[in-house]
């Protein structure tokens, strides 16, 4: 299975058809969850502020 590319123009795989009733793709995952991202101290991905 190919990895997703990060950054602009990255490859986005849609939710597989058999999972579409339970899951959806959200580009802005923090906003969809009502969370505020902040920079992580030791890792590259953001962490939750609240």
N, C-alpha and C positions, 0 to 999 in steps of 0.2 A: 504494500500500500504506500503510495507516495506521500511524503511529508508536505505539510502546507508551507508555502513560502511566506516569510514575514515581509512587511513593508508594502509600499504602494504597488499596485498591480499584482498582488499575490493571488495565488490560486485558491478559490473558495469552493469547497465541495458542498453541495446542497445536502439537506437531511435526507437519508435514504427513505424511500417510499414507505417501507414497513415501519418506520419510526415517526412519520409525520403526524400521526394522531397524538403523540405524546411529547414530541420535541419540535422546536422551531429554531431557525438560525437567527441569532441576534448579533449584529456587528458591534454594537455598543453594549456589551454585557453588564458593565457596572451600572450604567444608566437604566437598563431594563430591570435590574434588581433593586434600583433605588439606592445604590451605594456610591460613595465618593472614593475614587482611586487616589492614592498618594504614592510617591516613589518609595520603592523598597530600599532598605538599608544595605542588604547584602546580596540581593538577587536582582536580576534585570526586570522581571515582570512587576507591575504595580501590586500593591496590597490594599486591603479595605481600610478606610479611615474610621468608620463608625462600627 
